[in-house]
Amino acid sequence: RHRHKEKWAATAPRIPSTRLALHHFDTSYSLHLGALWPSVRAGLLCEQKYGALLNNFAAADYVPEELELLNATDFISEALQRVQQWQQGAAVGEAATGCQEGSGEGRTGMQAEMVTQAEMSPPLCTSISSKIKCYTFPRGDITRFRPARLDGLGLLDYYLMDAASLLPVLALDVQPDDFVLDLCAAPGGKTLALLQTGFCGHLAANDVSVSRTKRLHQILHSYVPREVRDTVSVTSYDGRDWDQVKGGTFHKVLVDVPCTTDRHSAMEEDNNIFHKRRTKERQMLPMLQLQLLMAGILAARPGGAVVYSTCSLSPLQNECVVERALDVAQAQFNISLHPEDLSHFRMLFQDTFSFFSECRLGELVLPHLTANFGPMYFCKLRRV
């Protein structure tokens, strides 16, 4: 009687992980992003834009000119030049209207805006490394970069990455001789960007995955000369236990945590965290993220800074994790943390990225068809 029994495991249709991911996103992000969600969703489902991070260690002086002929520009230096123009414009505006007290009567709207922007400019200029150079194509331009090429020394001339991934590195604001920890470093794009500053006194690059750490080693060997690689220690510890290895020693800590990787989850079946077998792992992500962020906070010395980042749109993985970490740090470790205002990033890079203006803490880059970078969330905490 069991001869024709249906084998449900074999015959029941398997719902693709990408469809499960999109259903989850439609349910949660439509509430979080409101009217913005349809355009963000369209961006997630279209080809991602890339930036070309120039390799300062390569003998490739020809690359900037080559990229500029294709109409690509270095979005970081462009933003810094814009700040200088605002400062000059504000100075001219002030000279023209005189030093008037009170409400600024006599200024045009444009002059008032330039003054406001110029007043914000000291943190803009001091917190953005001009040594990091990343070329992007203009909004709406979907030109692809050519593959990276080897220079005469055997180093690749640039690294293709989501340009929004550089924002957490810029927010970290590495200074000369800083001891820097990249707690979840693989596959290595942000680690490489940290090295491009030329400021790391020592860089500890850690990732719990041995296979992903091999990829990190490959990136370092392809882009970084031996004498610089010698300043980098690559390890495969569980990042949650880092404070037991080297607590309270780093000036700057980057905690780029595992997340739902929304773009990958919406587009790729391979290694998709929305696969039914990974449901428990996905549900535990905010706890893992909190544990990693706490380890990063404990690894930072007093006065040091921690930047937390994800490539997810989820407030449960973004602001909620940061808010919980602020509470835990104070209650359990008597550590006071100051969340830094990063709104100047929105003003600086508004021509390159689309930002979400309603984050409670930190900043969030939204995918958009004309500027299809991200998602990328980042928040900076200063250990008091």
Secondary structure, 3 states (H helix, E strand, C coil): CCCCCCCHHHHCCCCCHHHHHHHHHHHHHHHHHHHHHHHHHHHHCCCCCCEEEECCCCCCCHHHHHHHHCCCEEHHHHHHHHHHHHHHHHHHHHHHHCCCCCCCCCCCHHHHHHHHHHHHHHHHHHHCCCCCCEEECCCCCCCCCCCCCECCCCCECEEEECHHHHHHHHHHCCCCCEEEEECCCCCCHHHHHHHHCCCEEEEEEECCCHHHHHHHHHHHHHHCCHHHHCCEEEECCCHHHHHHHHCCCEEEEEEECCCCCHHHHHHCCCCCCCCHHHHHHHHCHHHHHHHHHHHHHHHEEEEEEEEEEECCCCCCCCHHHHHHHHHHHHHHHCCCEEECCCHHHHHHCCCCCEEECCCCCCEEEECCCCCCCCCEEEEEEEEC
